[in-house]
Amino acid sequence: TVGAVAVDIEGNVASATSTGGILNKMEGRVGDTPVIGSGGYADNEIGAVSTTGHGEAIMKTTLARLILFHMEQGQSVEAASDLGLAYMKSRVDGLGGVVTVDPQGHWAARFSSLQMSWAAAQKNTLHYGLYTGEHFTQSI
Amino acid sequence: MLPVVVVHGGAGHIPKERSEKSTTGVCSAVRAGYAVLQGGGSSMDAVVEAVTQLENNPSFNAGCGSVLNIKGEVEMDAMVMDGKTLASGAVSIVRNIANPIQLARLVMDKTSHVCLAGEGANQFARSMGVPEVPLESLITDYSRMRWKKNLEPGANPVECQMGKMG
């Protein structure tokens, strides 16, 4: 699965997610990606999220909207992302990862799986990582 | 603070020999999305451009490089959402399309619906002039190898894809 979130100069947020699904899936199986609130969500009044991971677990917890709910309650993008992923792990034993932004341009890339490749670009700086805690930067 | 683009590949286990390509791929995609924003493009333009780049990169499970279903075929899903209007578009179980994310955006922009699935999504693609591509063009040697490996008795495709907890 791949995805992206962004904030433009006017403060508009957007989300996009795309996937081939899960290995050797049943014909006709639909995961979280095309489901609003699960594979992604975007609302200028809160922020935007794109998700990846156990599709069925993500759908059961509507992970993207859950993270935005936590942001509505005052959590930061990072804390809200972690809360959503932790709930999915504890409630349905699902692993995954997310990228999250708020309309001010705060952003986070968080995951509960072993790895997730991610990258961000802001203020002419490229940020990227693969393992938990990795955060490399370079000038664009 | 603004503007910003953030992209991701799949969460799970990435074999060491593929990790560098995965990192290079997300960095390249985020640069493409950021260039759109720097050129005055919208956040929607930026995320579609970034995800299109990732779909075209065979290192990722989307577009070219998608995993195969039990029949050895490619069925893809994609969705976009615009935070300004809450407009959304999605396609599900779509086949023979190089960039499902662009088709999802067309569903959002050109129809009153939120999601089109299966043959209906492909019919919509034809009506919009989106070219269909051969199935083989979306399948990589790596995805075919993983499909064959997970046909074996006792295989656990989900564990194979997601790996262990970090």
Boltz contact constraints between the chains, C-beta under 6 A:
constraints:
  - contact:
      token1: [A, 1]
      token2: [B, 10]
      max_distance: 6.0
  - contact:
      token1: [A, 1]
      token2: [B, 61]
      max_distance: 6.0
  - contact:
      token1: [A, 2]
      token2: [B, 9]
      max_distance: 6.0
  - contact:
      token1: [A, 2]
      token2: [B, 51]
      max_distance: 6.0
  - contact:
      token1: [A, 2]
      token2: [B, 54]
      max_distance: 6.0
  - contact:
      token1: [A, 2]
      token2: [B, 60]
      max_distance: 6.0
  - contact:
      token1: [A, 2]
      token2: [B, 62]
      max_distance: 6.0
  - contact:
      token1: [A, 3]
      token2: [B, 8]
      max_distance: 6.0
  - contact:
      token1: [A, 4]
      token2: [B, 7]
      max_distance: 6.0
  - contact:
      token1: [A, 4]
      token2: [B, 47]
      max_distance: 6.0
  - contact:
      token1: [A, 4]
      token2: [B, 50]
      max_distance: 6.0
  - contact:
      token1: [A, 4]
      token2: [B, 51]
      max_distance: 6.0
  - contact:
      token1: [A, 5]
      token2: [B, 6]
      max_distance: 6.0
  - contact:
      token1: [A, 6]
      token2: [B, 5]
      max_distance: 6.0
  - contact:
      token1: [A, 6]
      token2: [B, 43]
      max_distance: 6.0
  - contact:
      token1: [A, 6]
      token2: [B, 46]
      max_distance: 6.0
  - contact:
      token1: [A, 6]
      token2: [B, 47]
      max_distance: 6.0
  - contact:
      token1: [A, 7]
      token2: [B, 2]
      max_distance: 6.0
  - contact:
      token1: [A, 7]
      token2: [B, 3]
      max_distance: 6.0
  - contact:
      token1: [A, 7]
      token2: [B, 4]
      max_distance: 6.0
  - contact:
      token1: [A, 7]
      token2: [B, 43]
      max_distance: 6.0
  - contact:
      token1: [A, 8]
      token2: [B, 3]
      max_distance: 6.0
  - contact:
      token1: [A, 8]
      token2: [B, 37]
      max_distance: 6.0
  - contact:
      token1: [A, 8]
      token2: [B, 42]
      max_distance: 6.0
  - contact:
      token1: [A, 8]
      token2: [B, 43]
      max_distance: 6.0
  - contact:
      token1: [A, 9]
      token2: [B, 3]
      max_distance: 6.0
  - contact:
      token1: [A, 12]
      token2: [B, 43]
      max_distance: 6.0
  - contact:
      token1: [A, 12]
      token2: [B, 83]
      max_distance: 6.0
  - contact:
      token1: [A, 12]
      token2: [B, 84]
      max_distance: 6.0
  - contact:
      token1: [A, 13]
      token2: [B, 43]
      max_distance: 6.0
  - contact:
      token1: [A, 13]
      token2: [B, 83]
      max_distance: 6.0
  - contact:
      token1: [A, 14]
      token2: [B, 43]
      max_distance: 6.0
  - contact:
      token1: [A, 14]
      token2: [B, 44]
      max_distance: 6.0
  - contact:
      token1: [A, 14]
      token2: [B, 47]
      max_distance: 6.0
  - contact:
      token1: [A, 14]
      token2: [B, 82]
      max_distance: 6.0
  - contact:
      token1: [A, 14]
      token2: [B, 83]
      max_distance: 6.0
  - contact:
      token1: [A, 15]
      token2: [B, 81]
      max_distance: 6.0
  - contact:
      token1: [A, 16]
      token2: [B, 47]
      max_distance: 6.0
  - contact:
      token1: [A, 16]
      token2: [B, 48]
      max_distance: 6.0
  - contact:
      token1: [A, 16]
      token2: [B, 51]
      max_distance: 6.0
  - contact:
      token1: [A, 16]
      token2: [B, 80]
      max_distance: 6.0
  - contact:
      token1: [A, 16]
      token2: [B, 101]
      max_distance: 6.0
  - contact:
      token1: [A, 17]
      token2: [B, 79]
      max_distance: 6.0
  - contact:
      token1: [A, 18]
      token2: [B, 51]
      max_distance: 6.0
  - contact:
      token1: [A, 18]
      token2: [B, 55]
      max_distance: 6.0
  - contact:
      token1: [A, 18]
      token2: [B, 62]
      max_distance: 6.0
  - contact:
      token1: [A, 18]
      token2: [B, 78]
      max_distance: 6.0
  - contact:
      token1: [A, 18]
      token2: [B, 100]
      max_distance: 6.0
  - contact:
      token1: [A, 18]
      token2: [B, 101]
      max_distance: 6.0
  - contact:
      token1: [A, 19]
      token2: [B, 62]
      max_distance: 6.0
  - contact:
      token1: [A, 19]
      token2: [B, 77]
      max_distance: 6.0
  - contact:
      token1: [A, 20]
      token2: [B, 61]
      max_distance: 6.0
  - contact:
      token1: [A, 20]
      token2: [B, 62]
      max_distance: 6.0
  - contact:
      token1: [A, 20]
      token2: [B, 66]
      max_distance: 6.0
  - contact:
      token1: [A, 20]
      token2: [B, 67]
      max_distance: 6.0
  - contact:
      token1: [A, 20]
      token2: [B, 76]
      max_distance: 6.0
  - contact:
      token1: [A, 22]
      token2: [B, 161]
      max_distance: 6.0
  - contact:
      token1: [A, 23]
      token2: [B, 67]
      max_distance: 6.0
  - contact:
      token1: [A, 23]
      token2: [B, 146]
      max_distance: 6.0
  - contact:
      token1: [A, 23]
      token2: [B, 150]
      max_distance: 6.0
  - contact:
      token1: [A, 23]
      token2: [B, 157]
      max_distance: 6.0
  - contact:
      token1: [A, 23]
      token2: [B, 160]
      max_distance: 6.0
  - contact:
      token1: [A, 23]
      token2: [B, 161]
      max_distance: 6.0
  - contact:
      token1: [A, 24]
      token2: [B, 70]
      max_distance: 6.0
  - contact:
      token1: [A, 24]
      token2: [B, 150]
      max_distance: 6.0
  - contact:
      token1: [A, 24]
      token2: [B, 157]
      max_distance: 6.0
  - contact:
      token1: [A, 25]
      token2: [B, 69]
      max_distance: 6.0
  - contact:
      token1: [A, 27]
      token2: [B, 69]
      max_distance: 6.0
  - contact:
      token1: [A, 27]
      token2: [B, 71]
      max_distance: 6.0
  - contact:
      token1: [A, 30]
      token2: [B, 92]
      max_distance: 6.0
  - contact:
      token1: [A, 33]
      token2: [B, 77]
      max_distance: 6.0
  - contact:
      token1: [A, 33]
      token2: [B, 79]
      max_distance: 6.0
  - contact:
      token1: [A, 34]
      token2: [B, 77]
      max_distance: 6.0
  - contact:
      token1: [A, 34]
      token2: [B, 79]
      max_distance: 6.0
  - contact:
      token1: [A, 34]
      token2: [B, 90]
      max_distance: 6.0
  - contact:
      token1: [A, 34]
      token2: [B, 92]
      max_distance: 6.0
  - contact:
      token1: [A, 34]
      token2: [B, 115]
      max_distance: 6.0
  - contact:
      token1: [A, 36]
      token2: [B, 88]
      max_distance: 6.0
  - contact:
      token1: [A, 39]
      token2: [B, 79]
      max_distance: 6.0
  - contact:
      token1: [A, 40]
      token2: [B, 79]
      max_distance: 6.0
  - contact:
      token1: [A, 40]
      token2: [B, 81]
      max_distance: 6.0
  - contact:
      token1: [A, 42]
      token2: [B, 81]
      max_distance: 6.0
  - contact:
      token1: [A, 42]
      token2: [B, 83]
      max_distance: 6.0
  - contact:
      token1: [A, 43]
      token2: [B, 83]
      max_distance: 6.0
  - contact:
      token1: [A, 44]
      token2: [B, 83]
      max_distance: 6.0
  - contact:
      token1: [A, 44]
      token2: [B, 84]
      max_distance: 6.0
  - contact:
      token1: [A, 48]
      token2: [B, 83]
      max_distance: 6.0
  - contact:
      token1: [A, 52]
      token2: [B, 8]
      max_distance: 6.0
  - contact:
      token1: [A, 52]
      token2: [B, 10]
      max_distance: 6.0
  - contact:
      token1: [A, 52]
      token2: [B, 11]
      max_distance: 6.0
  - contact:
      token1: [A, 53]
      token2: [B, 11]
      max_distance: 6.0
  - contact:
      token1: [A, 95]
      token2: [B, 162]
      max_distance: 6.0
  - contact:
      token1: [A, 96]
      token2: [B, 11]
      max_distance: 6.0
  - contact:
      token1: [A, 97]
      token2: [B, 11]
      max_distance: 6.0
  - contact:
      token1: [A, 99]
      token2: [B, 6]
      max_distance: 6.0
  - contact:
      token1: [A, 99]
      token2: [B, 8]
      max_distance: 6.0
  - contact:
      token1: [A, 104]
      token2: [B, 1]
      max_distance: 6.0
  - contact:
      token1: [A, 105]
      token2: [B, 1]
      max_distance: 6.0
  - contact:
      token1: [A, 105]
      token2: [B, 2]
      max_distance: 6.0
  - contact:
      token1: [A, 105]
      token2: [B, 4]
      max_distance: 6.0
  - contact:
      token1: [A, 107]
      token2: [B, 4]
      max_distance: 6.0
  - contact:
      token1: [A, 107]
      token2: [B, 6]
      max_distance: 6.0
  - contact:
      token1: [A, 109]
      token2: [B, 6]
      max_distance: 6.0
  - contact:
      token1: [A, 111]
      token2: [B, 11]
      max_distance: 6.0
  - contact:
      token1: [A, 113]
      token2: [B, 11]
      max_distance: 6.0
  - contact:
      token1: [A, 113]
      token2: [B, 12]
      max_distance: 6.0
  - contact:
      token1: [A, 113]
      token2: [B, 166]
      max_distance: 6.0
  - contact:
      token1: [A, 114]
      token2: [B, 13]
      max_distance: 6.0
  - contact:
      token1: [A, 114]
      token2: [B, 163]
      max_distance: 6.0
  - contact:
      token1: [A, 114]
      token2: [B, 164]
      max_distance: 6.0
  - contact:
      token1: [A, 114]
      token2: [B, 166]
      max_distance: 6.0
  - contact:
      token1: [A, 115]
      token2: [B, 14]
      max_distance: 6.0
  - contact:
      token1: [A, 116]
      token2: [B, 8]
      max_distance: 6.0
  - contact:
      token1: [A, 116]
      token2: [B, 11]
      max_distance: 6.0
  - contact:
      token1: [A, 117]
      token2: [B, 9]
      max_distance: 6.0
  - contact:
      token1: [A, 117]
      token2: [B, 22]
      max_distance: 6.0
  - contact:
      token1: [A, 117]
      token2: [B, 23]
      max_distance: 6.0
  - contact:
      token1: [A, 117]
      token2: [B, 26]
      max_distance: 6.0
  - contact:
      token1: [A, 118]
      token2: [B, 8]
      max_distance: 6.0
  - contact:
      token1: [A, 119]
      token2: [B, 7]
      max_distance: 6.0
  - contact:
      token1: [A, 119]
      token2: [B, 26]
      max_distance: 6.0
  - contact:
      token1: [A, 119]
      token2: [B, 27]
      max_distance: 6.0
  - contact:
      token1: [A, 119]
      token2: [B, 30]
      max_distance: 6.0
  - contact:
      token1: [A, 120]
      token2: [B, 6]
      max_distance: 6.0
  - contact:
      token1: [A, 121]
      token2: [B, 5]
      max_distance: 6.0
  - contact:
      token1: [A, 121]
      token2: [B, 30]
      max_distance: 6.0
  - contact:
      token1: [A, 121]
      token2: [B, 34]
      max_distance: 6.0
  - contact:
      token1: [A, 122]
      token2: [B, 4]
      max_distance: 6.0
  - contact:
      token1: [A, 128]
      token2: [B, 27]
      max_distance: 6.0
  - contact:
      token1: [A, 130]
      token2: [B, 19]
      max_distance: 6.0
  - contact:
      token1: [A, 130]
      token2: [B, 23]
      max_distance: 6.0
  - contact:
      token1: [A, 132]
      token2: [B, 166]
      max_distance: 6.0
